[in-house]
Amino acid sequence: MENDDVEMLGSESNEAGLELDDMKKRLKEMEDEASALREMQAKVEKEMGSVQAPATAASSQNNKEEVDSRSVFVGNVDYSCTPEEVQQHFQSCGTVNRVTIRTDKFGQPKGYAYVEFLEVQAVQEALSLNESELHGRQLKVTAKRTNIPGMKQYRPRRPNPYQGFRGRAPYAPPFAYAPFGYGKVPRFRMGMRYSPYY
């Protein structure tokens, strides 16, 4: 009887040891997989340039300026116009590198395009095509300007007719009209409700 108990304990410890080894193996595999994922993520971030040093940010800004110096803005483009047709229209100016027709969030054209050339001299020739016709519409061609980050124009808030007019109170000299009597000062109460507009 006692021998049976010893045999059972021995077999349970063998099973527990096998399970422990199996768990250690799985843990090692998971650690290897996690390290491989970290390496891949670092590689992708390096390729995408998401971690930019200030020097690389400045060089990318210079690169943008260089590309913009070879590009033109084309306004009043017909909505049915394709990039190939715009490229053909500007082919006489020089080699067209890329044509970008801007679209809204639904994929409908906004009515303007950007044409990038391989040479800077082609921009001057493209500007001569200002007021030329494409698909029966007169094109507006200007040199593309470079956007400077953080230089958004200030626009003051427009008055909202539903909020009422919140102007300054007209000036009244002190004590010119004392509705509370001489020497009495009115007590001003704050409004009971919170209003984010005032």
C-alpha positions as CSV (number, residue, x, y, z in Angstrom):
1,M,0.0,0.0,0.0
2,E,2.7,2.4,0.9
3,N,4.7,1.6,-2.2
4,D,1.7,2.5,-4.4
5,D,1.6,6.0,-2.8
6,V,5.3,6.5,-3.6
7,E,4.8,5.5,-7.2
8,M,1.9,8.0,-7.6
9,L,3.9,10.8,-6.1
10,G,6.8,10.1,-8.5
11,S,4.6,10.1,-11.6
12,E,3.0,13.4,-10.5
13,S,6.4,15.1,-10.1
14,N,7.4,13.9,-13.5
15,E,4.2,15.3,-15.1
16,A,4.8,18.6,-13.2
17,G,8.4,18.7,-14.4
18,L,7.3,18.1,-18.0
19,E,4.7,20.9,-17.8
20,L,7.3,23.3,-16.3
21,D,9.7,22.5,-19.2
22,D,6.9,23.0,-21.7
23,M,6.0,26.4,-20.1
24,K,9.6,27.4,-20.2
25,K,9.9,26.5,-23.9
26,R,6.7,28.6,-24.7
27,L,8.0,31.5,-22.7
28,K,11.4,31.4,-24.6
29,E,9.5,31.3,-27.9
30,M,7.4,34.3,-26.9
31,E,10.4,36.3,-25.8
32,D,12.1,35.5,-29.2
33,E,9.0,36.6,-31.1
34,A,8.8,39.9,-29.1
35,S,12.4,40.7,-29.8
36,A,11.9,40.0,-33.5
37,L,8.9,42.3,-33.5
38,R,10.8,45.1,-31.8
39,E,13.6,44.8,-34.4
40,M,11.1,45.0,-37.2
41,Q,9.4,48.0,-35.7
42,A,12.7,49.8,-35.3
43,K,13.5,49.0,-38.9
44,V,10.2,50.4,-40.2
45,E,10.5,53.5,-38.1
46,K,14.0,54.1,-39.5
47,E,12.7,53.7,-43.0
48,M,9.6,55.9,-42.5
49,G,11.7,58.5,-40.8
50,S,9.1,59.0,-38.0
51,V,11.9,59.7,-35.5
52,Q,13.4,62.8,-37.1
53,A,16.3,64.7,-35.7
54,P,16.1,68.5,-36.1
55,A,18.8,68.3,-38.8
56,T,16.8,65.8,-40.9
57,A,13.6,68.0,-40.3
58,A,15.5,71.0,-41.7
59,S,16.8,68.9,-44.7
60,S,13.3,67.7,-45.4
61,Q,12.1,71.3,-45.4
62,N,14.8,72.2,-47.8
63,N,13.8,69.3,-50.0
64,K,10.2,70.5,-50.0
65,E,11.3,74.0,-51.0
66,E,13.4,72.5,-53.8
67,V,10.4,70.4,-55.1
68,D,8.1,73.4,-54.8
69,S,10.5,75.5,-56.9
70,R,10.0,73.0,-59.7
71,S,6.2,72.9,-59.3
72,V,3.2,75.1,-60.5
73,F,-0.3,75.5,-59.1
74,V,-3.1,75.0,-61.7
75,G,-6.5,76.5,-60.8
76,N,-9.9,76.2,-62.5
77,V,-9.2,72.6,-63.7
78,D,-12.3,70.9,-65.0
79,Y,-13.7,68.2,-62.7
80,S,-13.7,65.6,-65.4
81,C,-10.0,66.2,-66.2
82,T,-7.6,63.3,-65.7
83,P,-3.9,63.7,-64.6
84,E,-2.9,62.3,-68.0
85,E,-4.7,65.2,-69.8
86,V,-3.1,67.8,-67.5
87,Q,0.3,66.2,-68.2
88,Q,-0.3,66.3,-71.9
89,H,-1.2,70.0,-71.7
90,F,2.0,70.9,-69.8
91,Q,4.3,68.5,-71.8
92,S,5.4,71.3,-74.1
93,C,7.0,73.2,-71.1
94,G,9.3,70.3,-70.1
95,T,9.4,66.8,-68.6
96,V,6.5,66.4,-66.2
97,N,7.5,64.4,-63.1
98,R,4.1,64.3,-61.3
99,V,0.6,65.6,-61.6
100,T,-1.6,65.8,-58.4
101,I,-5.3,66.7,-58.7
102,R,-6.6,67.4,-55.2
103,T,-9.8,65.7,-54.1
104,D,-12.2,66.0,-51.2
105,K,-12.9,63.3,-48.7
106,F,-15.4,61.7,-51.0
107,G,-12.9,61.4,-53.9
108,Q,-14.4,64.3,-55.9
109,P,-11.9,66.7,-57.5
110,K,-11.6,70.1,-55.9
111,G,-10.9,71.9,-59.2
112,Y,-7.2,72.5,-58.9
113,A,-3.9,70.6,-59.5
114,Y,-0.2,70.7,-58.9
115,V,2.3,69.9,-61.7
116,E,5.8,69.0,-60.7
117,F,8.6,69.2,-63.4
118,L,12.1,67.7,-63.5
119,E,13.7,71.1,-64.4
120,V,13.3,74.5,-62.7
121,Q,13.3,76.2,-66.1
122,A,10.1,74.4,-67.1
123,V,8.2,76.5,-64.4
124,Q,8.8,79.7,-66.3
125,E,7.5,78.2,-69.5
126,A,4.5,76.7,-67.7
127,L,3.6,80.2,-66.4
128,S,3.2,81.3,-70.0
129,L,0.3,78.8,-70.2
130,N,-1.7,81.0,-67.8
131,E,-5.2,81.6,-69.1
132,S,-4.9,78.8,-71.7
133,E,-7.9,76.5,-72.2
134,L,-8.3,72.9,-71.1
135,H,-11.7,71.2,-71.5
136,G,-13.3,74.6,-72.3
137,R,-12.1,76.2,-69.0
138,Q,-9.5,78.9,-68.7
139,L,-6.6,77.7,-66.5
140,K,-5.0,79.8,-63.8
141,V,-1.3,78.9,-63.6
142,T,0.9,80.3,-60.8
143,A,4.2,79.2,-59.2
144,K,3.6,76.9,-56.2
145,R,4.4,78.5,-52.9
146,T,5.9,76.6,-50.0
147,N,3.9,76.3,-46.8
148,I,5.8,77.3,-43.7
149,P,4.7,75.2,-40.7
150,G,3.1,77.1,-37.9
151,M,2.4,80.2,-40.1
152,K,-1.3,80.0,-40.2
153,Q,-3.0,83.4,-40.8
154,Y,-5.0,84.7,-37.8
155,R,-8.7,84.9,-38.4
156,P,-10.8,86.7,-35.8
157,R,-14.0,85.0,-34.6
158,R,-17.0,86.0,-36.6
159,P,-20.0,87.2,-34.7
160,N,-22.7,84.5,-34.3
161,P,-26.3,85.9,-34.7
162,Y,-27.6,83.2,-32.4
163,Q,-25.3,84.1,-29.4
164,G,-26.4,87.8,-29.4
165,F,-24.2,90.8,-29.4
166,R,-21.7,90.9,-26.6
167,G,-20.2,94.4,-27.0
168,R,-18.9,96.8,-24.4
169,A,-21.3,98.7,-22.3
170,P,-21.6,102.4,-23.2
171,Y,-19.5,104.8,-21.0
172,A,-21.5,106.5,-18.2
173,P,-19.7,108.9,-15.9
174,P,-19.7,107.9,-12.3
175,F,-22.6,109.3,-10.1
176,A,-24.3,110.8,-13.2
177,Y,-27.3,108.7,-12.4
178,A,-27.5,107.0,-9.1
179,P,-30.6,104.8,-9.0
180,F,-29.6,103.2,-5.7
181,G,-29.3,106.5,-3.8
182,Y,-26.4,108.5,-2.6
183,G,-23.5,106.4,-1.3
184,K,-25.2,103.1,-2.1
185,V,-23.3,100.7,-4.3
186,P,-25.1,98.0,-6.3
187,R,-24.2,94.4,-5.6
188,F,-23.4,92.5,-8.7
189,R,-24.3,88.9,-8.7
190,M,-22.7,86.3,-10.9
191,G,-25.1,84.4,-13.2
192,M,-26.4,81.1,-11.8
193,R,-25.7,79.1,-14.9
194,Y,-22.4,78.4,-16.6
195,S,-22.3,79.7,-20.2
196,P,-19.2,78.9,-22.2
197,Y,-19.8,81.7,-24.7
198,Y,-19.5,84.7,-22.4
